[in-house]
Amino acid sequence: MLSEKQKMLAGAEYIASDPSLIAERSLTHANCHACNSTPGCAPQKLEALAQMLGACGPDCYIEPPFFLDYGYNLHLGKNVYLN
């Protein structure tokens, strides 16, 4: 039987209140908060981005506010600017 996360990633109906999905969203929301509240390109901001994104190349900058529920499917290359 597929987990709720596997169902979600497959594009099937899933239960969003699954405890593992709630935990993943909570961690990503905490990292978004850290990213949004840290000015410039401080190491804490880059660490928060690295923890929540699938990939984050060098010289990425995300203009706050930035919100995600799950970030592991988002892959950013080098010299990315998001506004």
C-alpha positions in Angstrom: 0.0 0.0 0.0 1.3 3.5 -0.9 2.0 6.1 1.8 0.1 9.4 1.7 3.3 11.1 0.5 3.7 8.5 -2.3 0.1 9.2 -3.4 0.6 12.9 -3.3 3.8 12.7 -5.4 2.0 10.4 -7.9 -0.8 13.0 -8.3 -3.4 10.7 -6.7 -5.9 11.6 -4.0 -4.2 11.7 -0.6 -4.9 12.6 3.0 -3.1 15.9 3.8 -3.6 15.5 7.5 -1.3 12.5 7.5 1.2 12.9 10.4 4.3 12.6 8.2 3.0 15.2 5.8 2.1 17.5 8.6 5.7 17.2 10.0 7.2 17.9 6.6 5.0 21.0 6.1 5.8 22.2 9.6 9.6 21.9 8.9 9.3 23.7 5.6 7.2 26.5 7.1 9.8 27.0 9.8 12.5 27.2 7.2 10.4 29.6 5.2 10.1 31.8 8.3 13.8 31.7 8.8 14.4 32.6 5.2 11.9 35.4 5.3 13.2 36.9 8.5 16.9 36.8 7.7 18.2 39.8 5.7 20.3 39.5 2.6 22.3 36.3 1.9 23.3 35.5 5.4 24.5 31.9 6.1 21.3 31.2 8.1 19.2 32.1 5.1 21.2 29.9 2.7 21.0 27.0 5.2 17.2 27.3 5.4 17.0 27.3 1.6 19.2 24.3 1.4 17.1 22.4 3.9 13.8 23.0 2.2 14.6 22.9 -1.5 15.5 20.0 -3.7 18.5 22.0 -5.0 19.8 25.5 -4.7 22.6 26.6 -6.9 25.1 29.4 -6.1 24.0 33.0 -6.0 20.3 32.3 -5.5 18.3 35.1 -3.9 14.6 34.9 -2.9 12.8 38.1 -2.2 10.7 37.7 0.9 8.0 36.8 1.6 8.4 33.3 0.3 6.0 30.5 1.2 6.1 26.7 0.5 4.4 23.7 1.8 6.8 21.2 0.4 10.0 22.4 -1.2 11.8 19.2 -2.2 10.5 19.3 -5.8 11.8 22.8 -6.4 15.3 22.9 -7.9 17.0 26.2 -8.5 20.1 26.7 -10.6 22.8 29.3 -10.3 22.2 33.0 -10.3 18.4 32.7 -9.6 16.4 35.7 -8.4 12.8 35.1 -7.3 10.6 38.0 -6.6 
